[in-house]
């Protein structure tokens, strides 16, 4: 499990912090790399993913406050469930929201917070977009950063700036299975047919750069979490 233990510890930290601090004052800058965390949290980060110490906790500051007090639960990992997109959908359908984490074979780590149930794809035409403006992309290593919906800052509600999620789980030869997070002149995260390899590009929806040095990547592990 790539990040589960660190995330659970961080969620407990957030519950304690929100109880101790008046509502409206518990959120801190998502770029505060010097925020103090418990020794056990730092130790787990070193043991599980040595180069991530002091950075992984940033993800929790990027989550909506109502989600940041929840515990993450691993519901899919390629290490156990394989790389089939059919299996991925079997595991994530029915859960809202979810978080997708990708670690490449070059140890780059990035992902997405997906605000709606992936099962919503069945309510839309094949390969059309769905989702809400709470969805965002993020990088963890080597460049920690959050890439929210551009309309939150620009007010641009144009067609290409509101392409949040797209998914297809059919096995037909004409379309196949795929996942897209973010669109418009590129796909923020894109898997086609399998989770073995994917592509990340700048996209209009999130105004993000490519989330890894090479736009095409090979996955070392892909995980999905729900929040309880």
QUIVEN-V893722 format. One record per backbone hydrogen bond with DSSP energy under -0.5 kcal/mol. NH is the residue of the N-H (numbers start at 1). CO is the residue of the C=O. If there is no record, write none. Layout:
nh=NH co=CO
nh=NH co=CO
This chain:
nh=7 co=3
nh=8 co=4
nh=9 co=5
nh=10 co=6
nh=11 co=7
nh=12 co=8
nh=13 co=9
nh=14 co=10
nh=15 co=11
nh=16 co=12
nh=17 co=13
nh=18 co=14
nh=19 co=15
nh=20 co=16
nh=21 co=17
nh=25 co=22
nh=32 co=29
nh=33 co=31
nh=35 co=32
nh=42 co=38
nh=43 co=39
nh=44 co=40
nh=45 co=41
nh=46 co=42
nh=47 co=43
nh=48 co=44
nh=49 co=45
nh=50 co=46
nh=52 co=49
nh=53 co=50
nh=55 co=52
nh=56 co=52
nh=58 co=55
nh=59 co=56
nh=60 co=57
nh=61 co=57
nh=61 co=58
nh=62 co=58
nh=62 co=59
nh=63 co=59
nh=67 co=64
nh=68 co=64
nh=69 co=65
nh=70 co=67
nh=73 co=226
nh=75 co=224
nh=76 co=224
nh=78 co=222
nh=80 co=77
nh=81 co=77
nh=82 co=78
nh=85 co=193
nh=88 co=84
nh=89 co=85
nh=90 co=86
nh=91 co=87
nh=92 co=88
nh=93 co=89
nh=95 co=92
nh=97 co=114
nh=98 co=114
nh=99 co=225
nh=100 co=112
nh=101 co=223
nh=102 co=110
nh=103 co=221
nh=104 co=108
nh=105 co=218
nh=107 co=104
nh=109 co=141
nh=110 co=102
nh=111 co=138
nh=112 co=100
nh=113 co=136
nh=114 co=98
nh=114 co=112
nh=115 co=113
nh=118 co=95
nh=120 co=117
nh=121 co=118
nh=122 co=119
nh=123 co=120
nh=124 co=121
nh=127 co=167
nh=128 co=125
nh=130 co=165
nh=135 co=132
nh=136 co=113
nh=137 co=147
nh=138 co=111
nh=139 co=145
nh=140 co=109
nh=141 co=109
nh=144 co=142
nh=145 co=139
nh=147 co=137
nh=148 co=146
nh=149 co=133
nh=150 co=205
nh=152 co=149
nh=153 co=150
nh=154 co=150
nh=155 co=151
nh=157 co=155
nh=161 co=158
nh=162 co=159
nh=164 co=162
nh=165 co=130
nh=166 co=180
nh=167 co=128
nh=168 co=178
nh=170 co=176
nh=176 co=172
nh=178 co=168
nh=179 co=191
nh=180 co=166
nh=181 co=189
nh=182 co=164
nh=183 co=163
nh=188 co=182
nh=189 co=181
nh=190 co=199
nh=191 co=179
nh=192 co=197
nh=193 co=177
nh=194 co=192
nh=195 co=83
nh=198 co=217
nh=199 co=190
nh=200 co=215
nh=201 co=187
nh=203 co=208
nh=204 co=184
nh=205 co=183
nh=207 co=203
nh=208 co=203
nh=215 co=213
nh=217 co=198
nh=219 co=196
nh=220 co=103
nh=221 co=103
nh=223 co=101
nh=224 co=76
nh=225 co=99
nh=226 co=73
nh=227 co=97
nh=228 co=71
